[in-house]
Structures are given as structure tokens and as C-alpha cells.
Amino acid sequence: MRKKLIAIVVLLAIAAGATWWWHHNAQDETPGTVLTLHGNVDIRQVQLAFNGSERIARMPFQEGDEVHQGDIVASLDARRLQHAVDQAAARVAAQQEVVAKFRQGSRPEEIRQLEAEVEAARFTADNAERTSVRLAELAERKLASQEQADNARAVADEAKSRLRATNEALHLAQAGFRQEDIAAAEATLQAEQAQLALSQQLLADADLYAPANGVIQERLLEPGDMASPQRPVYPLALTSPLWVRAYVGQTDLGRVQPGQSAEVHTDSFPGKAYKAWVGFISPTAEFTPKSVETREVRSDLVYQVRIFVCNPENELRLGMPAVVTIDLSRPATAGDRTGTDCGTP
């Protein structure tokens, strides 16, 4: 009986010790300092499309190829666009000459020519006037007909009018072009320059550039197809930023802060931890998505959390299931809301 009692006491002591250890180690340390979330790898995608409508001439990249920001991923047949640029440039050059002419005014040679014409018109007018006077005197003495005198007067008046017209032409040439004409020519030049800039931009848009580093997911069109802004050529998966989309329940929401350190684990690379940090916590609640596994029931409200993760070897893929462990014991830093700097935190 005594041995049985001792055995019962020993068993109770072992149970009490195990209970104490579990409370102080399994609960107080792990659940209290580490939060585990389940989610999926998420990335941004860009639908690359041309800004113009021409036939595609070149597509050098295939599915799965990596591209870098600024790479030309596709090109259009630019012959018509180049002709449009040449035509617009020629119109600009012609209008520039017109504006230069208006600003400079008449050349000295033209003014001297008009001055000579004025002198010639003056001599002609003086000679016609003298002839008219002589014939008028002869007509009074009946030595010339009245018709001859009248014709001479008409010729003299015409010569005077021609002299006045030549003088006005000389004054206009000396004064230069009107400011209104110069302004109109300059406005036309600006319009031609704007058309040239538009043609040059359309020509530049014949090359499709990668907006950021990424991976070509698919070739939606092929060389020879007619491109348009409404028809993407490639879907591009951006390699940065990369994050895990997970959800945190209401009871754990207060313990998660932007900037907290975390690690990401995947079944594809067991034992490998990816450096990560909390970058974004949704300000609005939503019902738990069916794809999310949590301890709470499905109808509970959760908050989306974006955990930015470094992927130096390009191993994480879109949609890959991932497990996130957040270190709650370390203080949160300012955090990187863009997810592009894997040097922080």
C-alpha cells in the first residue's frame, strides 16, 4: 500500500512538472513572442502594351525570360512613323525661314531697288507734267488739239499716282512687316513644332520598354500582329516588390505593427528562411477568405497583412503557399512601405 502511494505521488509530481514546463515554455515563449500566419506569395503584374497602332516587327523575349528596367521588349514597324517625322521636320524648317524673313524685314538690296524705282517714277512724272503744260499752252493758241492736251494731262496724273504708289512701297519696305504678321508666322511655327514633337513621340513609342525588373509570363501577340493600346503584348511579373499576403485575426491585430521582423518559409524549400518584415496592415476588416487557415471560425473578421520578403535567388513564385513567423519580441522599426529595400529592417 505504501509503495502504491509513493508511485501515485511521483506520477502527480511528474504531471505537475510537465504542466509547469508547458505553460512556461510552450505557451509563454512561443505563442507569446512568435506569431505564425499562413498566406500566399503575391506580386504585381503589368500588362505591357504599345501606345500606338502598327504591326509588330520584333519580340526578342520568350516566356520565362528575365528583363531589366529600360530593356526594349518589343518594337513596331516604324517606317511610316519615320516618314511622318521627316515631313513634320521639313514643315518646321520652312516655317522657320518665313519667321526669320518677317523678323529681319526687307533686305538692303530690295530697299535700294525701290528707291531707284521711286526716282524713275519721279522723273517720269516730272516729264509728263512738263509735257502736259506745254500741250495745254499750245492748245490755248490753237497750235495743238484739245484732245492732245487732255491726253497729256491724263498721262501726267497717272505718272503722279505711280510715283505715290512706289513711294508707299518704299516706306513699307523700310518699316518692315507688321507685328500681327510676325505673330501669326510665329504661331504657325509653334504649331508645326508641336506636330513635330508629336510625330517624334509616336516614333519613340514604337519601342516598348520594360518599366521595371521582371519576368515575362506569356507572349500574347507575335511579330506581324497588329498592336494597339488595348492589346497587351506581354504580361510582366515584377520581381520587386515581393510579399506574402496573409491575414491576422482580431485578437492578434494589436500585436502586429509595420516594421516588425519576420521570416517566410515554404514547402518547396524546407528548412530555408527568407528575410521579411511587416509592411502593411489593412485598415479595414473582412470576412476570412476560404483559402486562409486560422484557428478561428470562418465567419470571424480578419485583417489583411502584407509581409515584404527578400527573394535574392528568385525562388518564390506567384501564388506559392507560405508560412510567416513574426518575431513579436523585437521592436518594430519605421518599416519599408514599398518593399524594395531588402537591406531593411
C-alpha positions in Angstrom: 0.0 0.0 0.0 2.8 2.3 0.9 4.6 1.6 -2.4 1.4 2.3 -4.4 1.0 5.7 -2.6 4.6 6.6 -3.3 4.1 5.8 -7.0 0.9 7.9 -7.2 2.8 10.9 -5.6 5.7 10.5 -8.1 3.3 10.5 -11.0 1.5 13.6 -9.7 4.8 15.4 -9.3 5.8 14.5 -12.9 2.5 15.7 -14.2 2.8 18.9 -12.3 6.3 19.5 -13.6 5.2 18.8 -17.2 2.3 21.2 -16.8 4.6 23.9 -15.4 7.1 23.5 -18.2 4.4 23.5 -20.9 2.9 26.7 -19.5 6.2 28.5 -19.2 7.9 27.3 -22.4 5.3 26.3 -25.0 2.8 29.0 -24.2 4.7 31.8 -22.6 7.6 31.8 -25.1 6.4 30.6 -28.4 2.8 31.8 -28.6 3.7 35.0 -26.8 6.7 36.0 -28.8 6.1 34.5 -32.2 3.0 34.8 -34.4 2.5 32.3 -37.2 0.4 33.3 -40.2 -0.4 31.3 -43.4 -0.7 33.0 -46.8 0.4 33.1 -50.4 3.2 34.8 -52.3 1.9 37.8 -54.2 3.5 40.1 -56.8 2.5 43.0 -59.0 1.8 42.4 -62.7 2.0 44.8 -65.6 0.2 44.3 -68.9 2.7 45.7 -71.4 1.1 47.3 -74.5 2.1 49.7 -77.2 0.9 53.3 -77.2 0.3 53.2 -80.9 -1.3 51.0 -83.7 1.2 49.5 -86.1 2.4 46.0 -87.0 4.8 44.4 -84.6 8.3 43.9 -86.1 10.3 42.4 -83.2 9.7 40.5 -80.0 13.0 39.2 -78.7 11.8 37.8 -75.4 10.2 34.4 -74.6 8.1 33.2 -71.7 10.2 33.0 -68.5 12.9 35.4 -69.7 14.1 38.0 -67.2 14.1 41.6 -68.3 15.5 44.7 -66.6 14.1 48.2 -66.4 14.7 50.0 -69.7 15.1 46.9 -71.9 13.3 47.1 -75.2 10.9 44.1 -75.1 9.2 44.7 -78.5 9.3 47.0 -81.5 6.8 48.2 -84.1 7.4 48.7 -87.8 8.4 52.3 -87.7 8.8 53.2 -91.4 5.5 55.2 -91.6 6.3 56.9 -88.3 9.7 57.9 -89.5 8.2 59.4 -92.7 5.8 61.4 -90.6 8.7 62.8 -88.6 10.7 63.8 -91.7 7.6 65.5 -93.1 7.0 67.4 -89.9 10.6 68.4 -89.7 10.5 69.8 -93.2 7.5 71.9 -92.4 9.2 73.3 -89.3 12.3 74.2 -91.3 10.2 76.0 -94.0 8.2 78.0 -91.4 11.4 78.9 -89.5 12.6 80.6 -92.7 9.3 82.5 -93.0 9.6 83.8 -89.4 13.2 84.8 -90.0 12.2 86.7 -93.1 9.4 88.5 -91.2 11.7 89.4 -88.3 14.5 90.6 -90.4 12.4 92.7 -92.8 13.4 93.7 -96.3 16.9 93.3 -97.4 19.0 96.4 -98.2 19.1 95.4 -101.8 15.3 95.4 -102.0 15.2 98.9 -100.4 17.7 100.3 -102.8 15.8 98.8 -105.7 12.6 100.5 -104.5 14.5 103.8 -104.1 15.6 103.5 -107.7 12.1 102.8 -108.8 10.9 105.9 -106.9 13.5 108.1 -108.7 12.5 106.7 -112.1 8.8 107.3 -111.3 9.6 110.9 -110.2 11.4 111.6 -113.5 8.6 110.1 -115.4 6.0 112.2 -113.5 8.0 115.4 -113.9 8.4 114.8 -117.7 4.7 114.0 -118.1 3.8 117.2 -116.1 6.0 119.4 -118.4 4.6 117.8 -121.5 1.0 118.4 -120.2 1.8 122.1 -119.5 3.3 122.6 -123.0 0.4 121.0 -124.8 -2.1 123.0 -122.7 -0.4 126.2 -123.8 -0.3 125.1 -127.4 -4.0 124.2 -127.2 -4.8 127.7 -126.0 -3.0 129.1 -129.0 -4.7 126.6 -131.3 -1.4 125.0 -132.1 -2.4 121.7 -130.7 -5.8 120.0 -130.3 -7.6 119.9 -127.0 -7.6 116.1 -127.2 -3.8 116.1 -127.2 -3.7 118.4 -124.1 -6.3 116.2 -122.3 -4.3 113.0 -123.0 -1.1 114.6 -121.8 -2.9 115.7 -118.6 -4.1 112.1 -118.0 -0.6 110.7 -118.6 0.8 113.2 -116.1 -1.8 112.3 -113.5 -1.1 108.6 -114.0 2.6 109.2 -113.5 2.0 111.1 -110.3 -0.2 108.2 -109.0 2.5 105.7 -109.9 5.1 107.8 -108.0 2.9 107.9 -104.9 2.4 104.1 -105.1 6.2 103.5 -105.4 6.9 105.8 -102.5 4.4 103.9 -100.3 6.1 100.6 -101.3 9.4 102.1 -100.2 8.0 103.2 -96.9 6.5 99.7 -96.2 9.9 98.1 -97.0 11.7 100.5 -94.7 9.2 100.0 -91.9 9.3 96.1 -92.1 6.5 93.6 -91.6 3.6 94.3 -89.3 3.7 92.8 -85.8 0.5 91.0 -86.4 2.1 89.2 -89.4 5.1 88.3 -87.4 3.0 87.0 -84.5 0.9 84.9 -87.0 4.0 83.4 -88.5 5.5 82.6 -85.1 2.2 80.9 -84.0 2.3 78.8 -87.2 5.8 77.8 -86.4 4.8 76.7 -82.8 2.0 74.6 -84.3 4.5 72.9 -86.7 7.0 72.3 -83.9 4.2 70.8 -81.7 3.3 68.5 -84.6 7.0 67.5 -85.0 7.2 66.7 -81.3 4.1 64.6 -81.5 5.5 62.7 -84.5 8.8 62.1 -82.7 6.9 60.8 -79.6 4.9 58.4 -81.8 8.2 57.2 -83.3 9.7 56.8 -79.8 6.6 54.8 -78.7 7.4 52.3 -81.5 9.7 50.7 -78.9 8.1 49.0 -75.9 10.3 49.3 -72.7 10.2 47.3 -69.5 9.1 49.6 -66.7 10.9 47.6 -64.1 12.7 44.4 -63.5 10.5 41.4 -64.0 9.8 38.1 -65.7 7.9 37.6 -69.0 4.9 35.4 -68.2 3.5 34.9 -71.7 3.6 36.1 -75.3 0.1 37.3 -76.1 1.0 38.6 -79.6 3.6 37.7 -82.2 5.6 39.7 -84.9 3.2 40.6 -87.7 0.2 41.1 -85.4 -1.4 44.5 -85.3 -0.7 46.1 -82.0 -2.9 48.6 -80.2 -3.1 50.2 -76.7 -6.0 47.8 -76.0 -4.0 44.6 -76.8 -1.2 43.7 -74.3 1.9 42.1 -75.8 3.3 40.6 -72.6 2.2 40.2 -69.0 5.2 41.1 -66.9 5.6 39.8 -63.3 7.6 42.3 -61.3 10.3 40.7 -59.2 10.3 43.6 -56.8 8.5 44.2 -54.5 7.6 40.7 -53.4 5.3 40.0 -50.5 3.2 37.3 -48.8 -0.5 38.1 -48.4 -1.7 36.8 -45.1 -4.5 37.5 -42.6 -4.4 38.2 -38.9 -7.3 37.8 -36.5 -8.8 40.4 -34.3 -7.2 39.0 -31.2 -3.7 39.2 -32.7 -4.2 42.5 -34.5 -2.8 44.7 -31.7 0.4 42.7 -31.6 1.4 43.3 -35.2 3.0 46.5 -36.3 4.5 47.7 -39.6 8.3 47.2 -39.5 8.3 44.1 -37.3 10.9 41.4 -38.4 9.6 38.2 -39.8 10.6 35.1 -41.6 9.0 33.3 -44.5 9.1 29.5 -45.0 7.8 27.4 -47.9 7.2 23.7 -48.6 9.2 24.0 -51.8 12.4 24.9 -49.9 12.1 23.2 -46.5 14.5 24.5 -43.8 15.1 27.7 -45.7 14.1 31.0 -44.1 13.6 34.2 -46.2 14.2 37.5 -44.5 10.9 39.5 -44.3 9.2 42.3 -42.4 5.6 43.6 -42.0 5.0 46.3 -44.5 1.3 46.9 -44.5 -1.8 46.2 -42.4 -5.2 46.8 -43.9 -7.3 49.5 -42.1 -10.5 47.6 -42.9 -11.7 44.2 -41.8 -13.1 41.5 -44.0 -14.5 38.0 -43.6 -11.9 35.3 -43.6 -11.2 34.1 -47.2 -11.8 30.4 -47.7 -8.2 30.0 -48.7 -6.9 31.1 -45.3 -6.5 28.6 -42.5 -6.7 30.1 -39.0 -7.7 28.8 -35.6 -10.8 31.0 -35.6 -14.1 30.0 -37.3 -14.6 31.1 -40.9 -17.1 33.8 -40.1 -14.6 35.8 -37.9 -13.3 39.1 -39.2 -9.6 39.3 -40.2 -7.3 42.0 -41.5 -5.0 41.6 -44.5 -1.3 41.9 -43.8 1.4 42.3 -46.4 4.7 40.9 -45.4 7.5 42.0 -47.7 10.1 39.3 -48.3 13.6 39.2 -49.9 13.9 36.8 -52.8 17.6 37.1 -53.8 17.6 33.8 -55.7 14.2 34.2 -57.4 12.8 31.1 -55.8 9.5 32.4 -54.6 6.7 32.3 -57.2 3.3 33.9 -57.6 0.6 32.1 -55.5 3.1 29.8 -53.7 1.8 28.9 -50.2 4.0 30.3 -47.4 4.2 30.3 -43.6 5.1 33.6 -42.0 6.5 33.8 -38.5 6.6 37.3 -37.0 9.0 38.0 -34.1 6.9 39.9 -31.6 9.7 40.3 -29.2 11.7 42.7 -31.4 10.6 46.3 -31.6 9.1 47.5 -34.8 11.1 49.9 -37.0 9.8 52.5 -39.4 9.3 49.8 -42.0 9.6 49.9 -45.7 6.2 50.5 -47.2 7.5 49.9 -50.7 9.2 46.6 -50.2 12.0 47.4 -52.5 14.9 47.7 -49.9 15.9 44.2 -48.7 18.6 45.8 -46.6 15.9 46.9 -44.1 14.8 46.1 -41.5 
